Amino acid sequence: MRGPVNGPGNDEIPEAPGLTEYASGASPAPVTGATQVTSDPPAPGHLLFRSPMCPCENVRVDALACPCGLGDDYASCCGRLHAGAPAPTAESLMRSRYSAFAVGDAGYLLRTWHPSARPRTLSLDPARRWTRLAILETRDGGLFDATGTVQFRAMYLQQGQRGVLAETSRFVRQDRHWTYLGPID
């Protein structure tokens, strides 16, 4: 992804709700038919405890929504790609890279960057909160393609200001794995 695009028209894009904070004192609804009903969430160390913080500790990940916007939960969507599963398409890699920006996973971004264009290091700005991804167009990049492009807009908030990063990204399949090559100039 390249630099943000700020200017007229960007404020017309409705802002999607960001990753939600858990309400303090909120309890899960009782489950009918269960052998044990409790109004308290599982304590740390319990088998069912799931921390609401992503491993990078700078963003809350809602168990119900992946940052990429597809509507699946993070663990079964981009979280599994961040954990090492290969992206099946260029668009899925684009979505998972956006989610990596959203959760602060610089290691995943570096691993999925094509070696010819990969920076040596990458530092992410923790003050930038990614709020929404819109895929505008995908060309090629399917299961049987070797290359593909994805045009997108990624919306963010930084210091109370809205911004948009717009790019048409190039992807190439290398050793049966999709990698990010860079923007089309």
ABEGO torsion letter per residue (X at the ends): XBBBBBEBGAAABBBBBBBBBBBBGBBBBBBBGBABBBABBBBBGBAABBBABBAAGABBBBAABBAAGAGBBAAABAAAAAAGBBBABAAAAAAAAAAAAAAGBAAAAAAABBAAABBABBBBBAABBBABBBBABBBEGBAABABBBBBBBBBBBBGGBBBBBBBBBBBBBBGGBBBBAEBBX
